[in-house]
Amino acid sequence: MEKFLNPEKIVKFFDLEKGDHVADFGAGHGFLAIELAKAVGAKGKIYAIDVQRGILDVVRSKAAKEHLANIETLLADLEHPKGLPIKSDFIDFVLISNTLFQCENKIGLLKEAYKILRFGGKMAVIEWDDSPSPLGPPAGMRVDKEKLKDACGKINFKFFREFPAGSHHYGLL
């Protein structure tokens, strides 16, 4: 069975380049932010964004432990227009992992991602799939993969491919 979530393996699917600027929406405890920071190197930048101040403290602590100076934590409510302190057309890659199922305003969050992406930028979404699992959100809160593809298309995202995101998850690029 595939590991629950393997950050190192997942980040390889993103084809990040040294020097890229990445926004990690709903960074949580920073498991993916740490791997993203390694992938973009010292000249790159990771913006680890979350609505919970205490969680961002955990991310800062992990970054310091790993000697990663290219992670900046941002406290922001991603569901509100202009709630994100990142300028438009600036980011090379946006990651939204295990975040949408918690959002009331999913479309607003996706629009914020689109707004900050530069021309040619990419976004990856990792969410809970519909497989039965004692872990994760209840089935009624999970984000249907096809509905998510449709919503992204309406915002002008172009679907590129799926990628394996671990057990009980799907990944869209």
N, C-alpha and C positions, 0 to 999 in steps of 0.2 A: 504494500500500500504506500502511496505517496505520502511523504511527511506532511503534517498538518499545514504549515506554511514554512517554506524555506527561503528566507530573504536573499541569500546569496544566489541561489538558482533563479529566482524570480527576476531579480534585477538584470541578469544577463539577457533576458528577452527584450529589454528596452533599447539595446544598441546605443547606450549613452556614450558621449565622447568626452574626453578630458576638456575641462573648461565649461561644460554645460551648466546652465542655471536650471534648477529643478524645484518645483513646489510640491511638497508632500502634504496634501490636504488631509486633515484628521490624522496627524502623525502618531498619535497615541504614544506608546512607550519608546518609539524610535527604532524599532527593529529594522524597518525598511530604510529609514533615514540614514542609519549608520552605513548600510551597504551602498546606498545611493552616493553618499559622501566619498566612499572609497572609489566608486566607479568614475566619478567626475574629477577626482584628483584635487590637488591643492588650489589649482586655478579655477575650479568650478565652485558652485555655491548651492547649498541645499537650504531651502526655507521650510523648516518643520513647523507646520501651522496646526494649532489646535485651539479649542474653546476653553480648555481647562488649564489653568496656570500651573497647578501641581504636576501635571503630566509633562509639561514643558521643562520643568525642573529636572525630571528624570532624564529627558532627552539631553539636556545640557550636561548632566553628570556622565551619561554614557559617552557622549562625544569627547569630554575631557579625558575619560579613562582610556579611550582609543586614540587620543592625541589628534583629534580631527578638529581643526580650526575653521573648517569650511561649512559648518552648520550654524545657521541663525534661526533661533526660535521666534515665532510670531504668535501672539495671542490675538485671535480673530474669530468672529462669527461668520463663517463662510456662506451662510444662507442669506445674509443681508446684502443687497446691492451696495457696493462701495464699502463693504465691511472688511475688505482685504487691503492692507497697506503695501501693495505691489503694483507698480505702474503697468499700464496696458502694453501689449506687444513686447514683453520683456523676457518671458520664461521660455525655455526650450522644451521642457517636459513637465507635465503635471501628473502626479500619482494620486489617485483617490482609492484608498484601500479600507475596506470594512467600515465605511463611513456613510454611504448613501442610505443604507437601511435605517439609520438613526435620524435622518433628516425629514423635516416637514416640507421644506422647500427644495426638493431635489433639482428641479429645473433651474432655480436661482443659483444653486451651487455649481451646476454644470455651466451655466452662463458666465459665472465668475472665472471658471477655469478657461473657457474659450477667450474671454476678454484679455487675460494676462499672457496668453500664448502668442509668441511671435509667429509670423507667417512661416509655415512649414513645421511648426512645433507639433508635438505629439502628446497624447494623454493615454494613460492606462487606468483601467478601473478593475479592482478586485473586489468581488462581493461573494456572499454566501450563496451557494447554489440551492436547488430544491431537494437535494438528497436528504433523507431522514438522518438526523443527527441530534444527540442529546446536548450538543454544544451549539453556541450561536443563538441568534434571535429566533423567536417563534416563526413558523412558516408564513404567517400572514404579514410579517414585517420584511421578509426577504424581497429583494428587488429582482423581478423577472428579467432574465437576460435579453429576451427579444424586445420587451418593452423598453429596456434601457438603450438598446441599439437604436430603436425608433426615436426615442427622446433625444439622443445625441445627434441623430441625423437631422432632426428639426432645428438644431442649433448650428448646423453646418459642419459638424464633425463628419469625417469620412471613416467608415469602418475599415480597418486594415487586416486584422487577424485576431484569432483567439490564441491564448497561451495557457499552458497548465499552471495553475496557481496553487496547487496543493489539494489535499482532501477537503471535500465539502465546499469548495470555492470554484469560481470561474474567473478567467481573466480576459479582458478585452483591450485591444490596442487600437 
